[in-house]
Amino acid sequence: MPLVKKEEKEMSAFERMRLQNIAANKALLKGIETKAAKIAPPPKPSPAPKPRSSSARTGRARGKAREPEVKREQPVRTTRQSARLAGVDADSEVLKRKREVEEESIAQQARHKKMRVNDDLSLGDIMVEGRKYESGMDGIKGLIVRGAQPGVRTFTEEDVKETTDETLKELRTRMGGLEMYDKWAVQDMKITPQRVYAMGFHPAEDKPIIFAGDKEGQMGVFDASQEVPEVDDEDEEAEIPDPVISAFKTHSRTITSFVFSSVDMNSVYSASYDSSIRKLDLDQGKSVQIYAPPDADEDLPISAMDMPHSDPNLLYFSTLHGSLGRIDLRSPDHADIWGLTHQKIGGFSLHPLHPHLLATASLDRTMKIWDTRKFVGFGESAHPFLVGEHESRLSVSHASWSAGGHIATSSYDDTIKIYDFSSAGSWEPGHSVAEDAMKPTNIVRHNNQTGRWVTILKPQWQQRPKDGIQKFAIGNMNRFVDVFASDGEQLSQLEGDGITAVPAVAHFHPTLDWVAGGNASGKLCLWM
């Protein structure tokens, strides 16, 4: 007892106030509970349910009324949990770690906005170290995406043999004869450190040069004409050196597309989610920013880019904000930007022969054709004339326009749709296409359920085929690359040893029958 009296004497004013507050709060809570019980007394506990007999199960059939079931309200799940209610001490390591994670997440979002480099970059300064760019992404190679059947062909040699049309059979035989590049194995051709998101074939015909961009803004370049270094055959431990692949950190976010100038073989343009367009000068070894929003804080993620073959001074681009932009490279400080939709434009392309016409594919489930020779609306609401549109059941990923006037789209409704607009060259400004004429002429069933870890499948036409036959390539979820003609006929299903992931990003060389594919591990597949 003396000890208790001593503590009471030494109790501070702050401690007495704290105890008084606790007592007052308890009294207040008790009063609220008492009032609540008077207004709505707690329900009596329900007895344990009796096991249902066979007669109870057939009660409805016998005309017996079933007792109404009592619906129990589900507890509301909060989005954030209070550390105090969870019993976590304010100075605990758990709470400190939680704060660190939240602060890092906020800081990372801020860095994405600020990381875009506006200055010129020397390739020697931004080169990614390591010849194979090992990044831990190889663990994804065994991923099986919903609905995919790795290795199961959907187009076989029997389909070629049973072809009755001789012209089609010859074309299928020729495209099926493309052989996989065998100087190095697929696993040794790591063209980008991370998942390939965009590819481009340099238009040079004397040697295949492939560009790839990954999801973190790194660009890989591979010259497939390089020779394999000789090794001593008698040296059992000698290994074939890795291929020479260059990788550069040119953007701070995902690279979405490449464009090659028709007048300058050394100029390669790349666009990115970091809101910028850059030009890589192969001769000078520099990467120069061509365009970025005037406001450094403005976020304008670029989803696709195209350049008219007839006018290499113009660049068009689409954004995830649903807008379309145009830049004149002679005065790149200014860009004309038009809002076309409230949802993102995943891909678009210009008509190769009539670049005033362009086709967009959007999250709003539509493929639309626009004419830049005529504008409607005024001021900020002005936009190119809408020629026509076609709506799919689910979102449309890309709209690719061939030189022959066909548009190929890929959609999440698991189809490739091919539209025939071969008469588009005769359309006058302000010409509208009837709804029936906007319907696809061919629909091909195709698994496009890429999921989260595989880059979206997009059809890419051969821009200027030497054989005059319009054809496009698209990745196949069963780990192939499919080749189709403009009438929807499948020409080939390219395969090869060592393909352990979906070559989702597939591209044709502009003029030659060379096809490249890139996968989630940053690996390159090549057929020639």
Buried (B, 14 or more C-beta within 10 A) or exposed (E): EEEEEEEEEEEEEEEEEEEEEEEEEEEEEEEEEEEEEEEEEEEEEEEEEEEEEEEEEEBEEEEEEEEEEEEEEEEEEEEEEEBEEEEBEEEEEEBEEBEEEEEEEEEEEEEBBEEBBEEEBEBEEBEBEEBBBEBEBBEBBEBEBEEBEBEEBBBEEEBBEEBEEEEBBEBBBBBBEBEBBEBBBBBBBBBBBBBBBBBBBBBBEEEBBBBBBBBBBBBBBBBBEEEEEEEEEEEEEEEEEBBEBBBBBBBBBBBBBBBBBBEEEEBBBBBBBBBBBBBBBBEEEBBBBBBBBEEEEEBBBBBBBBBBBEEBEBBBBBBBBBBBBBBBBEEBEEBEBBBBBEBBBBBBBBBBBBBBBBBBBBBBBBBBBBBBBBBEEEEEEEBBBBBBBBEBEEBBBBBBBBBBBBBBBBBBBBBBBBBBBEEBEEBEEEBBBEEEEBEBEBBBEBBBEBEEBBBBBBBBBBBBBEEEBBBBBBBBBBBBBBBBBBEBBBBBBBBBEBBBBBBBBBBBBBBBBBBBBBBBBBBBBBBB
